Amino acid sequence: MATMSRIFPFSVQAYFAIACITLLITGTSGCQKADPIVTYSVPTEVPEQLRVGNDRMLAAMIPQSDQTWFFKVTGPEQSVGLIAAEFRKFVESIEFTDGKPVWGELPDQWQLGGSKPMRFASIDVNTPDKQLDISVSSLPKQEDWDAEVAMNVNRWRGQVGLAASTEKWANGEPLELESVEGTAVWVDIIGKSTGGSPPMMGGMAGGPMARGEMPNDDIHSGVAGGPMTSDSSAPKTPAPKTENSSASESPAARLKYDRPEGWRDGKMSSMRMAAFNVGPEDAEAEITVIPAGGDLRGNVARWLGQIRPEGVADEVVEKAMQDAEKIKVDGRDAQRYLLLGTDPESGTAIDATIVPLDEGFSLFIKMTGPAKTVTAESEAIKSFLESIKL
């Protein structure tokens, strides 16, 4: 034990004390009694002051001649509520001259906004909380008015997080207007705030193609904010009701592009902003430029179904989505798809580009025809896409 005392001159208690001092110096609390575990009750709901409020949408669909006119405003529930009565009164005051809306002096705090793609006019409305944007636009009217209304209203419901409705007009209400050829519809819905415009094209900035499949190219999808009457000549000052100072120019006149050599004029329609025929006449492909709505995957699946009538497996659609080429069209992020049939050397092929626009719309530039012609025109249509100005 004498030897041990020379090696360890201190007692065990002394060594323990030194160890505790060392641990304290290095910031360790191992020598202190651990604090007791305390439990807290934390609310699972976001505090009232931090919650994102609801959005409210007011809209009117007005049939006129061969067009359906849309008047629409969306924003925070409180802000829209401040102008709800004025907005309805404004819509009820609209008259039509040569199929186009004409209104008188705008209410205080309302002023015509700048030109926007795919609109006839925009109206900026100042409220204490937020500046609201009223859009005025149109689309070719469908034969089945009830179905057209239901499609639009259900799309709008989806934009504010509401489920689709199976009720007539999806719970839209009749709106009594004097100068209307048919029954106008009023929509007033409240749903979850999106914090801005709905997302577009599955993640692209700007607004959608996010809800609902798109029908055939020459039939609009029933979504709001009709692109076919966007109009740079919409009145810059309130127009007297006796004047029609907002004559609409044709969609083709608004689309600027350089036509590749050899492209021929194609068949135009009310929905087409441009149309061309390309390639040899015995193996001709058709190119169309159409603004419309619809979800991204739904369009790709539908196009594949057009060239693969035997059926399209989900993995084929997913592969097409993954292989999309990301390009710029007039500064906008677009996606281009080359879709081939089961035999790439024969059959029909589609070269389609989807360009996001405003109001949840997109521009579809689509070439359909024999696979060899579509492939041969690949560089020409790329040049065409790069030249487009919206």
C-alpha positions as CSV (number, residue, x, y, z in Angstrom):
1,M,0.0,0.0,0.0
2,A,3.0,2.3,0.5
3,T,3.9,2.0,-3.1
4,M,0.3,2.8,-4.1
5,S,0.3,5.9,-2.0
6,R,3.4,7.2,-3.8
7,I,1.7,6.7,-7.2
8,F,-1.6,8.1,-6.1
9,P,-0.8,10.7,-3.4
10,F,-4.3,12.0,-3.4
11,S,-7.5,10.4,-2.2
12,V,-10.2,9.2,-4.6
13,Q,-12.3,12.1,-3.5
14,A,-9.6,14.5,-4.5
15,Y,-9.3,13.1,-8.0
16,F,-13.1,13.3,-8.3
17,A,-13.1,16.9,-7.3
18,I,-10.3,17.8,-9.8
19,A,-12.3,16.0,-12.6
20,C,-15.4,18.0,-11.8
21,I,-13.4,21.3,-11.9
22,T,-11.9,20.2,-15.3
23,L,-15.3,19.4,-16.7
24,L,-16.8,22.7,-15.5
25,I,-13.9,24.6,-17.2
26,T,-14.7,22.9,-20.5
27,G,-18.4,23.7,-20.3
28,T,-19.5,20.3,-19.2
29,S,-22.1,19.9,-16.5
30,G,-21.6,16.2,-15.8
31,C,-20.9,16.9,-12.1
32,Q,-24.1,18.8,-11.6
33,K,-27.5,17.4,-11.1
34,A,-29.4,17.2,-14.4
35,D,-32.3,19.6,-14.8
36,P,-35.7,17.9,-14.7
37,I,-37.5,17.3,-17.9
38,V,-40.3,19.8,-18.4
39,T,-43.2,19.3,-20.8
40,Y,-45.1,22.0,-22.5
41,S,-48.4,22.2,-24.3
42,V,-47.9,23.8,-27.8
43,P,-50.9,24.8,-29.9
44,T,-51.1,23.0,-33.2
45,E,-52.9,25.9,-35.0
46,V,-51.1,28.8,-36.5
47,P,-51.7,32.0,-34.4
48,E,-54.5,34.1,-35.7
49,Q,-52.2,37.0,-36.6
50,L,-50.0,34.7,-38.7
51,R,-52.7,32.8,-40.6
52,V,-53.1,33.2,-44.3
53,G,-56.7,34.3,-44.9
54,N,-59.2,33.1,-47.4
55,D,-59.4,34.2,-51.0
56,R,-62.6,35.4,-52.5
57,M,-63.4,35.2,-56.2
58,L,-66.1,37.2,-58.0
59,A,-66.8,36.4,-61.6
60,A,-69.5,36.8,-64.3
61,M,-69.9,34.8,-67.5
62,I,-71.9,36.7,-70.1
63,P,-72.9,35.1,-73.4
64,Q,-72.8,37.4,-76.4
65,S,-73.1,36.4,-80.0
66,D,-70.6,33.7,-80.6
67,Q,-68.4,34.7,-77.6
68,T,-68.5,34.2,-73.8
69,W,-67.3,37.2,-71.9
70,F,-65.6,36.8,-68.5
71,F,-65.3,39.5,-65.8
72,K,-63.3,38.3,-62.9
73,V,-61.5,39.4,-59.7
74,T,-59.7,37.4,-57.1
75,G,-57.9,38.4,-53.9
76,P,-58.0,38.3,-50.1
77,E,-61.5,37.9,-48.9
78,Q,-61.5,41.2,-47.0
79,S,-60.2,43.2,-49.9
80,V,-62.6,41.7,-52.5
81,G,-65.5,42.2,-50.0
82,L,-64.8,46.0,-50.1
83,I,-65.6,46.1,-53.8
84,A,-68.1,43.3,-54.1
85,A,-71.1,45.6,-54.5
86,E,-69.4,48.0,-56.9
87,F,-68.1,45.1,-59.0
88,R,-71.5,43.6,-59.4
89,K,-73.0,47.0,-60.2
90,F,-70.2,47.5,-62.8
91,V,-71.0,44.2,-64.4
92,E,-74.7,44.9,-64.5
93,S,-74.0,48.2,-66.2
94,I,-72.1,46.6,-69.1
95,E,-73.5,47.1,-72.6
96,F,-72.4,45.4,-75.8
97,T,-71.7,47.1,-79.1
98,D,-70.8,44.9,-82.0
99,G,-70.4,42.0,-79.6
100,K,-67.9,43.9,-77.4
101,P,-68.4,45.3,-73.9
102,V,-68.6,49.0,-73.3
103,W,-68.8,50.8,-70.0
104,G,-69.1,54.3,-68.7
105,E,-67.0,56.1,-66.1
106,L,-65.3,53.8,-63.7
107,P,-65.8,54.1,-59.9
108,D,-63.4,56.0,-57.7
109,Q,-60.1,54.1,-57.1
110,W,-60.7,52.2,-60.3
111,Q,-58.5,52.7,-63.4
112,L,-57.7,50.9,-66.6
113,G,-54.5,48.9,-66.3
114,G,-51.9,48.2,-68.9
115,S,-52.2,45.7,-71.7
116,K,-51.8,42.1,-70.7
117,P,-51.6,39.0,-72.9
118,M,-54.9,37.2,-73.6
119,R,-57.1,40.0,-72.2
120,F,-59.5,42.5,-73.7
121,A,-58.9,44.9,-70.8
122,S,-57.5,45.0,-67.2
123,I,-58.9,47.3,-64.4
124,D,-56.8,48.1,-61.4
125,V,-58.7,48.7,-58.2
126,N,-57.1,50.2,-55.1
127,T,-58.3,49.1,-51.7
128,P,-56.8,49.9,-48.3
129,D,-55.4,46.4,-48.1
130,K,-54.4,45.5,-51.6
131,Q,-54.6,46.5,-55.3
132,L,-57.0,44.2,-57.0
133,D,-56.9,43.2,-60.7
134,I,-60.1,42.8,-62.7
135,S,-59.7,40.9,-65.9
136,V,-62.0,41.2,-68.9
137,S,-61.6,38.6,-71.6
138,S,-63.6,36.2,-73.8
139,L,-63.6,32.8,-75.5
140,P,-65.7,31.3,-78.3
141,K,-69.0,30.2,-76.8
142,Q,-69.7,26.5,-76.6
143,E,-73.0,24.9,-77.8
144,D,-73.9,23.6,-74.3
145,W,-74.1,26.6,-72.1
146,D,-74.8,24.8,-68.9
147,A,-71.7,22.5,-69.4
148,E,-69.5,25.5,-70.3
149,V,-70.6,27.3,-67.1
150,A,-70.0,24.2,-65.0
151,M,-66.5,23.7,-66.4
152,N,-65.5,27.3,-65.7
153,V,-66.9,27.5,-62.2
154,N,-65.5,24.1,-61.2
155,R,-62.1,25.2,-62.5
156,W,-62.4,28.4,-60.5
157,R,-63.4,26.4,-57.4
158,G,-60.3,24.4,-57.8
159,Q,-58.2,27.5,-57.9
160,V,-59.3,28.5,-54.4
161,G,-59.1,24.9,-53.0
162,L,-62.8,24.0,-53.3
163,A,-64.1,20.6,-54.5
164,A,-65.9,20.5,-57.8
165,S,-69.7,20.8,-57.6
166,T,-72.2,18.6,-59.4
167,E,-75.0,21.2,-59.0
168,K,-76.2,23.2,-62.0
169,W,-73.6,25.8,-63.0
170,A,-71.5,24.4,-60.0
171,N,-73.6,26.7,-57.8
172,G,-73.3,29.7,-60.0
173,E,-76.3,32.0,-60.0
174,P,-78.3,33.6,-62.8
175,L,-77.4,37.3,-63.4
176,E,-80.1,39.5,-64.9
177,L,-78.6,41.7,-67.7
178,E,-80.5,43.6,-70.3
179,S,-78.1,43.3,-73.3
180,V,-77.4,39.6,-73.1
181,E,-78.2,36.9,-75.5
182,G,-79.1,34.1,-73.0
183,T,-78.6,33.8,-69.3
184,A,-75.5,35.4,-67.7
185,V,-74.1,33.7,-64.6
186,W,-72.7,35.3,-61.4
187,V,-70.1,33.4,-59.3
188,D,-69.1,34.3,-55.7
189,I,-66.8,31.7,-54.0
190,I,-64.5,31.8,-51.0
191,G,-61.7,29.3,-50.4
192,K,-58.1,28.9,-49.3
193,S,-55.7,31.6,-50.1
194,T,-53.0,30.7,-52.6
195,G,-50.8,33.6,-51.7
196,G,-50.8,34.7,-55.3
197,S,-51.4,33.3,-58.7
198,P,-51.9,29.5,-58.9
199,P,-48.9,27.6,-59.9
200,M,-48.4,26.8,-63.6
201,M,-47.3,23.8,-65.5
202,G,-46.4,21.7,-62.4
203,G,-43.9,24.1,-61.0
204,M,-43.3,26.7,-63.6
205,A,-43.9,30.2,-62.3
206,G,-46.9,32.1,-63.5
207,G,-50.1,30.2,-63.3
208,P,-51.6,26.4,-65.1
209,M,-52.0,24.5,-66.3
210,A,-52.7,22.8,-63.1
211,R,-56.3,21.6,-63.2
212,G,-58.5,19.7,-65.6
213,E,-57.6,18.0,-68.8
214,M,-57.7,20.0,-72.0
215,P,-60.1,18.9,-74.7
216,N,-59.5,18.9,-78.4
217,D,-57.4,21.8,-79.7
218,D,-60.2,23.7,-81.3
219,I,-62.5,23.6,-78.3
220,H,-61.5,25.7,-75.4
221,S,-61.2,24.0,-72.1
222,G,-63.8,26.1,-70.4
223,V,-61.4,27.9,-68.2
224,A,-61.7,31.5,-67.3
225,G,-59.8,34.5,-68.6
226,G,-60.4,33.8,-72.2
227,P,-57.3,34.3,-74.3
228,M,-58.9,34.9,-77.7
229,T,-59.8,38.5,-77.2
230,S,-56.7,39.9,-75.6
231,D,-56.6,43.4,-77.0
232,S,-54.0,46.1,-77.0
233,S,-56.6,48.5,-78.2
234,A,-58.8,48.1,-75.1
235,P,-59.7,51.6,-73.9
236,K,-57.1,53.5,-72.0
237,T,-59.7,55.8,-70.6
238,P,-63.3,55.0,-69.6
239,A,-65.4,54.9,-72.8
240,P,-68.8,56.4,-72.9
241,K,-71.5,53.9,-73.3
242,T,-72.4,55.3,-76.7
243,E,-69.0,54.6,-78.1
244,N,-67.1,51.5,-79.0
245,S,-63.5,52.6,-78.6
246,S,-62.2,49.1,-77.9
247,A,-62.4,47.4,-81.2
248,S,-60.6,44.1,-80.9
249,E,-57.8,43.1,-83.2
250,S,-57.4,39.5,-84.3
251,P,-55.3,37.1,-82.3
252,A,-53.0,36.5,-85.3
253,A,-52.2,40.2,-85.4
254,R,-50.9,40.1,-81.8
255,L,-48.6,37.1,-82.4
256,K,-45.3,38.1,-83.9
257,Y,-42.9,35.5,-85.4
258,D,-40.6,34.8,-88.3
259,R,-42.1,32.2,-90.7
260,P,-39.5,29.6,-91.8
261,E,-39.0,29.2,-95.5
262,G,-41.4,26.7,-97.2
263,W,-44.2,27.0,-94.6
264,R,-47.6,27.4,-96.2
265,D,-50.7,29.0,-94.8
266,G,-52.8,26.5,-92.9
267,K,-56.5,26.3,-91.9
268,M,-57.4,29.0,-89.4
269,S,-60.3,28.8,-86.9
270,S,-61.6,30.9,-84.1
271,M,-59.2,29.4,-81.6
272,R,-56.1,29.4,-83.7
273,M,-53.6,32.3,-83.6
274,A,-51.6,30.9,-86.5
275,A,-51.7,27.7,-88.6
276,F,-49.3,26.3,-91.2
277,N,-48.8,23.3,-93.4
278,V,-45.3,22.0,-93.9
279,G,-43.4,19.3,-95.7
280,P,-44.2,17.6,-99.0
281,E,-47.9,17.7,-100.0
282,D,-48.2,13.9,-100.0
283,A,-46.8,13.7,-96.4
284,E,-47.9,17.0,-95.0
285,A,-47.8,18.0,-91.3
286,E,-50.0,20.7,-89.7
287,I,-48.8,23.3,-87.3
288,T,-51.2,25.1,-85.0
289,V,-50.7,27.9,-82.4
290,I,-53.6,27.9,-79.9
291,P,-54.0,29.4,-76.4
292,A,-55.9,27.3,-74.0
293,G,-55.8,25.6,-70.6
294,G,-55.4,22.1,-69.2
295,D,-52.9,20.2,-67.0
296,L,-49.5,19.3,-68.3
297,R,-49.6,15.6,-67.9
298,G,-53.1,15.4,-69.2
299,N,-52.2,17.1,-72.5
300,V,-49.1,14.8,-73.0
301,A,-51.2,11.7,-72.3
302,R,-53.9,12.9,-74.7
303,W,-51.4,13.7,-77.5
304,L,-49.8,10.2,-77.1
305,G,-53.3,8.7,-77.3
306,Q,-53.8,10.5,-80.7
307,I,-50.7,8.7,-82.2
308,R,-51.0,5.5,-80.2
309,P,-54.6,4.4,-80.6
310,E,-53.8,1.0,-79.2
311,G,-53.4,2.6,-75.8
312,V,-50.8,4.4,-73.7
313,A,-49.2,3.0,-70.6
314,D,-48.5,5.3,-67.6
315,E,-44.8,4.6,-67.9
316,V,-44.8,5.9,-71.5
317,V,-46.4,9.1,-70.4
318,E,-43.9,9.5,-67.6
319,K,-41.0,8.8,-69.9
320,A,-42.3,11.6,-72.3
321,M,-42.6,14.0,-69.4
322,Q,-39.0,13.3,-68.3
323,D,-37.7,13.7,-71.8
324,A,-39.2,17.1,-72.3
325,E,-36.8,19.7,-73.6
326,K,-36.8,22.9,-71.6
327,I,-36.6,26.0,-73.8
328,K,-37.3,29.7,-73.7
329,V,-40.0,31.3,-75.8
330,D,-40.1,35.1,-75.6
331,G,-38.3,34.8,-72.2
332,R,-40.8,32.4,-70.8
333,D,-39.9,28.9,-69.5
334,A,-41.5,26.4,-71.9
335,Q,-41.4,22.7,-72.4
336,R,-41.1,20.9,-75.8
337,Y,-42.2,17.3,-76.4
338,L,-41.4,15.0,-79.3
339,L,-43.9,12.3,-79.2
340,L,-43.6,9.3,-81.5
341,G,-45.8,6.2,-82.2
342,T,-44.8,2.7,-81.5
343,D,-42.8,2.7,-84.7
344,P,-40.7,5.9,-84.8
345,E,-40.1,5.5,-88.6
346,S,-43.7,5.4,-89.6
347,G,-47.1,6.5,-88.3
348,T,-47.9,9.9,-86.9
349,A,-45.7,12.0,-84.6
350,I,-46.3,15.2,-82.6
351,D,-43.8,18.0,-81.8
352,A,-45.6,20.1,-79.2
353,T,-44.4,23.1,-77.1
354,I,-46.3,24.5,-74.1
355,V,-45.6,28.1,-73.2
356,P,-47.0,29.4,-69.9
357,L,-49.1,32.6,-70.2
358,D,-51.1,34.6,-67.7
359,E,-54.5,33.8,-66.1
360,G,-53.7,30.1,-66.0
361,F,-53.4,29.7,-69.7
362,S,-50.7,28.4,-72.0
363,L,-49.8,28.7,-75.6
364,F,-49.7,25.4,-77.5
365,I,-47.5,25.2,-80.6
366,K,-48.1,21.8,-82.0
367,M,-47.0,20.1,-85.2
368,T,-48.8,16.9,-86.1
369,G,-48.1,14.7,-89.2
370,P,-46.1,11.8,-90.6
371,A,-43.2,11.0,-88.4
372,K,-40.6,11.6,-91.1
373,T,-42.0,15.1,-91.8
374,V,-42.2,16.0,-88.2
375,T,-38.6,14.9,-87.6
376,A,-37.4,16.7,-90.7
377,E,-39.0,20.0,-89.6
378,S,-37.5,19.9,-86.1
379,E,-35.0,22.6,-86.7
380,A,-37.5,24.8,-88.6
381,I,-40.0,24.7,-85.7
382,K,-37.2,25.4,-83.2
383,S,-36.3,28.5,-85.2
384,F,-40.0,29.5,-85.2
385,L,-40.3,29.1,-81.5
386,E,-37.2,31.3,-80.9
387,S,-38.7,34.0,-83.0
388,I,-42.1,34.2,-81.3
389,K,-43.0,37.5,-79.5
390,L,-46.1,37.5,-77.4
